[in-house]
Amino acid sequence: MDMAFVLSGIEQYGYAALFFLLWLGIVGMPIPDEVVVMSGGFVTTLGILEPLPSFLLCYAGVVTGLSIGYVIGRTIGAPALQTIMRKKKMSNYVEKGNALIQRYGSRSLIISYFFPVVRHVVPYLVGINKMSFARYALYSYTTGFVWTLILFLIGRTFGQYIEQIGAIVAQYGWLSVLLFVGITGIIIMVGKTRKPSNQSNQSKYTQEANRN
């Protein structure tokens, strides 16, 4: 699913699209939630949506979807895990999720946010393990706020690169994205500083030519 589809949904359904695209993506639909959040930030620079409600709807969509995974895992238990394992390649992500939980405990909810698909699986697993909702919410909702804010601001700043950033996240992880954003930001800043300098030099040449 590409950015054009996401932007089309946002243009047609507005704020509701941000919530439901994220909600559906996190509970299993093949929708890249990184791209949805970044697109939510990007459309605010175009004047299509307002920044604050757009961010809040993105955040609500993220935490609601993940909370549903937690509730399903806690109430249904092992059968929920068996259903997940039936999906293609999901067993690998379940193994990674279990490894994170065994190594980091509750902090796995924080770390998993930065691993595509794994962050969708971990709420099921901690729910199956009967983690209290208060503990789950403390770790997941706090990290979800930061994660959503980062992507939202990236979308506002680097909107024209959303598809590339989404592809990098899926293939290489978050560190490569931060590197990409850093390098791109430096290039943009250098370009902006050089442009006024060039214009100033051209103005000087023009003035000298007029004097001659």
C-alpha positions in Angstrom: 0.0 0.0 0.0 1.6 3.3 -1.1 1.5 6.8 0.1 -1.0 7.8 -2.7 -3.6 5.5 -1.2 -3.0 6.9 2.3 -3.2 10.5 1.2 -6.3 9.7 -0.9 -8.0 8.3 2.2 -7.0 11.3 4.3 -8.3 13.8 1.7 -11.6 11.9 1.4 -12.3 11.1 5.1 -10.1 13.6 6.9 -9.3 13.0 10.6 -11.2 9.7 10.7 -8.9 8.2 8.1 -5.9 8.8 10.3 -7.5 6.9 13.2 -8.9 4.0 11.3 -5.9 3.4 9.0 -3.7 3.2 12.0 -6.2 1.1 14.0 -6.5 -1.4 11.1 -2.8 -1.5 10.4 -1.9 -2.3 14.0 -4.5 -5.1 14.4 -3.3 -6.8 11.3 -4.2 -5.1 8.0 -1.2 -4.5 5.6 -1.1 -0.8 6.1 2.3 0.8 7.0 1.6 2.7 10.2 4.8 4.7 9.9 3.7 6.0 6.5 0.2 6.9 7.9 1.6 8.9 10.8 4.1 10.7 8.6 1.4 11.4 6.1 -0.7 12.8 8.9 2.1 15.3 9.6 2.6 16.0 5.9 -1.0 17.0 5.1 -0.9 19.6 7.9 1.8 21.4 6.0 -0.6 21.5 3.0 -3.4 23.0 5.0 -5.6 19.9 4.5 -5.8 19.1 8.3 -4.9 21.0 11.5 -1.7 19.9 13.3 -3.0 19.3 16.8 -6.2 17.2 16.1 -4.2 15.3 13.4 -1.5 14.4 15.9 -4.1 13.4 18.6 -6.0 11.2 16.1 -2.8 9.5 15.0 -1.8 8.9 18.7 -5.3 7.6 19.5 -5.2 5.2 16.5 -1.8 3.8 17.5 -2.6 3.2 21.2 -6.1 1.9 20.5 -4.9 -0.7 18.0 -2.1 -1.9 20.3 -4.5 -2.0 23.3 -6.9 -4.2 21.4 -4.0 -6.6 20.8 -3.3 -6.6 24.6 -7.0 -7.2 25.5 -7.3 -10.0 23.0 -4.1 -11.7 24.4 -5.2 -11.3 28.0 -8.8 -12.5 27.5 -8.4 -15.2 24.9 -4.8 -16.3 25.8 -3.0 -19.1 23.9 -5.7 -19.4 21.1 -4.9 -15.8 20.1 -1.2 -16.7 19.7 -2.1 -19.7 17.7 -4.2 -17.5 15.3 -1.2 -15.1 14.9 1.2 -18.0 14.2 -1.0 -19.2 11.3 -0.2 -16.0 9.3 2.7 -16.2 6.9 6.1 -15.3 8.5 4.5 -14.3 11.8 6.2 -17.1 13.7 9.5 -15.3 13.2 8.1 -12.1 14.7 6.5 -14.0 17.6 9.9 -15.5 18.4 11.5 -12.0 18.3 8.7 -10.7 20.5 9.2 -13.5 23.0 13.0 -12.9 23.0 12.5 -9.2 23.8 10.1 -10.0 26.6 12.4 -12.6 28.1 15.4 -10.3 28.0 13.9 -6.9 28.8 10.6 -7.7 30.6 8.2 -4.7 30.6 10.7 -2.6 28.7 10.1 -4.8 25.7 7.0 -2.6 25.1 9.3 0.4 24.7 11.9 -1.4 22.5 9.3 -3.1 20.3 7.9 0.2 19.0 11.1 0.5 16.9 10.7 -2.9 15.2 8.0 -3.1 12.5 5.5 -5.9 13.1 7.2 -6.9 16.3 5.5 -4.0 18.0 2.1 -5.4 16.9 2.9 -8.8 18.4 4.3 -7.8 21.8 1.0 -6.5 23.2 -0.6 -9.9 22.4 2.3 -11.7 24.2 2.3 -9.5 27.3 -1.5 -9.8 27.4 -1.2 -13.6 27.3 1.4 -13.4 30.1 -1.3 -11.5 32.2 0.6 -8.2 32.5 -1.6 -5.7 34.4 -3.3 -3.1 32.2 -1.9 -0.3 34.3 1.7 -1.5 33.7 1.0 -2.1 30.0 -0.5 1.4 29.6 2.4 3.0 31.4 5.0 1.6 29.1 3.1 1.4 25.8 1.1 4.7 25.9 4.1 6.7 26.9 6.4 5.3 24.3 3.5 5.5 21.7 3.3 9.2 22.3 7.0 9.7 21.7 7.0 7.4 18.7 4.0 9.1 17.1 5.4 12.5 17.7 8.7 11.7 16.1 7.1 10.3 13.0 4.5 13.1 12.8 7.3 15.7 12.9 9.3 13.8 10.3 6.3 13.9 8.1 5.9 17.7 8.5 9.6 18.3 7.8 10.4 15.6 5.2 7.0 15.0 3.6 8.4 14.6 0.1 10.5 11.6 1.3 7.8 9.7 3.2 7.8 6.6 0.9 11.6 6.4 1.0 11.6 6.7 4.8 8.8 4.1 5.1 10.8 1.7 2.9 14.0 2.2 4.9 12.1 1.6 8.2 10.7 -1.7 6.9 14.1 -2.9 5.6 16.8 -1.5 7.8 15.2 -0.3 11.0 15.0 3.0 12.8 18.7 3.8 13.2 19.0 4.0 9.4 16.0 6.4 9.3 17.5 8.7 11.9 20.7 8.7 9.8 18.7 9.4 6.6 16.8 12.3 8.3 20.0 13.7 9.7 21.8 13.7 6.4 18.8 15.1 4.5 18.4 17.8 7.2 22.0 18.9 6.8 21.7 19.0 3.0 18.6 21.1 3.3 20.2 23.5 5.8 23.3 23.9 3.7 21.2 24.6 0.6 19.2 27.3 2.5 22.4 29.0 3.8 24.1 29.0 0.4 21.1 30.4 -1.4 21.0 33.8 0.4 24.8 33.9 0.1 24.6 33.4 -3.7 21.9 36.0 -4.0 24.0 38.4 -2.0 27.0 37.9 -4.3 24.8 38.3 -7.4 23.5 41.6 -5.9 27.0 42.8 -5.4 28.0 42.0 -9.0 24.9 43.8 -10.3 25.7 46.9 -8.3 29.3 46.9 -9.5 28.1 46.5 -13.1 25.8 49.4 -12.7 28.6 51.6 -11.4 30.8 50.8 -14.3 
